Amino acid sequence: MKKYVVFIGSFIVLLFAFQIVSGLFLTLTYVPDLSQPLSNSTVSVFSFNYPFLSSIIAATFSFIISNKVCKVKKSTYK
């Protein structure tokens, strides 16, 4: 149960961090098209499903963190 709690906690923190960093990156790299100021179309920098990719990366790192934390805890009790 503790391994599950560590995984979920680290997943939430890492996913939140990836979302903040990606939002900052997209905001900093956005260049508006001044030739068409009244245009309603927006162009995304990423043409793939970025939230899915960031959740996969966060889940992978969370799995690694939870395995390392639980391995350290088990080895100290022996």
Order of alpha helices (4+ residues) and beta strands (2+ residues): alpha-alpha
